[in-house]
Amino acid sequence: MFRTLLVEAQYKEAQEAQEAQEAQEAQEAQEAQEAQEAQEAQEAQERLRIKIKEEIKRVRDYTPKIGIFGDTGVGKSSLCNALFGKDVAKISNVEACTREPQEVLIGDSDGKGMILVDVPGVGEDQERHDEYIALYQRNWTW
């Protein structure tokens, strides 16, 4: 009987050791999984940080072009001059002056800001109207 009790105790001890080993392995596997997930989350955060940084740079480097369109003689060039507070576009009280697009930068010297494009008017006469439409199509893609 003593021998049976000893064998049972050894069996129970071996079983408990096996269960402890399995629990240890399960704990280590869980920790490894959590470490892997933490690493992946950190890498995803880094990729997101880089993308945000690139997008901020792209937005900061963007210089929009704004075209000032309208009928001949309505004051497109005068509007550009008023916006700048100085004569940046040729104007006349008598005739249409703008025959070619004039680009003027509102911003700093390194090209950042926005560009106003003072374009020839439409509606002067059909020949000029067709000429300006062709000019717009040649110089800008929409």
GIKAWO-V962874 format. One record per residue. N is the residue number from 1. NEAR is the number of other C-alpha atoms within 12 Angstrom. D_LAST is the distance of its C-alpha to the last C-alpha in whole Angstrom. Layout:
BEGIN
n & near & d_last
N & NEAR & D_LAST
N & NEAR & D_LAST
END
This chain:
BEGIN
n & near & d_last
1 & 7 & 97
2 & 8 & 96
3 & 9 & 95
4 & 11 & 92
5 & 12 & 91
6 & 12 & 91
7 & 14 & 88
8 & 15 & 87
9 & 15 & 86
10 & 14 & 85
11 & 14 & 83
12 & 16 & 81
13 & 15 & 81
14 & 14 & 79
15 & 15 & 77
16 & 16 & 76
17 & 15 & 75
18 & 14 & 73
19 & 15 & 71
20 & 15 & 71
21 & 14 & 69
22 & 14 & 67
23 & 14 & 66
24 & 15 & 65
25 & 14 & 63
26 & 14 & 61
27 & 15 & 61
28 & 14 & 59
29 & 14 & 57
30 & 14 & 56
31 & 14 & 55
32 & 14 & 54
33 & 14 & 51
34 & 14 & 50
35 & 14 & 50
36 & 14 & 48
37 & 14 & 46
38 & 14 & 46
39 & 14 & 44
40 & 14 & 42
41 & 14 & 41
42 & 14 & 41
43 & 14 & 39
44 & 14 & 36
45 & 14 & 36
46 & 14 & 36
47 & 14 & 33
48 & 14 & 31
49 & 14 & 32
50 & 14 & 30
51 & 14 & 27
52 & 14 & 27
53 & 14 & 28
54 & 14 & 25
55 & 14 & 23
56 & 13 & 24
57 & 13 & 24
58 & 13 & 20
59 & 14 & 20
60 & 15 & 22
61 & 15 & 20
62 & 16 & 17
63 & 21 & 16
64 & 20 & 13
65 & 23 & 12
66 & 21 & 12
67 & 26 & 12
68 & 30 & 15
69 & 27 & 14
70 & 21 & 17
71 & 21 & 20
72 & 31 & 22
73 & 24 & 25
74 & 25 & 24
75 & 27 & 24
76 & 33 & 21
77 & 40 & 22
78 & 26 & 25
79 & 26 & 23
80 & 30 & 22
81 & 22 & 26
82 & 15 & 27
83 & 20 & 25
84 & 18 & 26
85 & 12 & 30
86 & 15 & 30
87 & 16 & 29
88 & 24 & 25
89 & 33 & 24
90 & 25 & 26
91 & 26 & 27
92 & 17 & 30
93 & 13 & 32
94 & 9 & 32
95 & 16 & 29
96 & 27 & 26
97 & 25 & 25
98 & 33 & 22
99 & 24 & 21
100 & 24 & 18
101 & 29 & 16
102 & 27 & 18
103 & 24 & 17
104 & 32 & 20
105 & 25 & 20
106 & 24 & 22
107 & 16 & 23
108 & 12 & 26
109 & 10 & 27
110 & 11 & 26
111 & 17 & 22
112 & 19 & 22
113 & 20 & 20
114 & 22 & 17
115 & 25 & 16
116 & 29 & 16
117 & 31 & 14
118 & 35 & 17
119 & 39 & 15
120 & 39 & 18
121 & 35 & 19
122 & 28 & 18
123 & 20 & 21
124 & 22 & 24
125 & 14 & 25
126 & 13 & 23
127 & 12 & 23
128 & 21 & 21
129 & 21 & 19
130 & 17 & 18
131 & 20 & 18
132 & 29 & 16
133 & 22 & 13
134 & 17 & 14
135 & 20 & 13
136 & 25 & 10
137 & 12 & 9
138 & 13 & 11
139 & 17 & 10
140 & 16 & 6
141 & 9 & 4
142 & 8 & 0
END
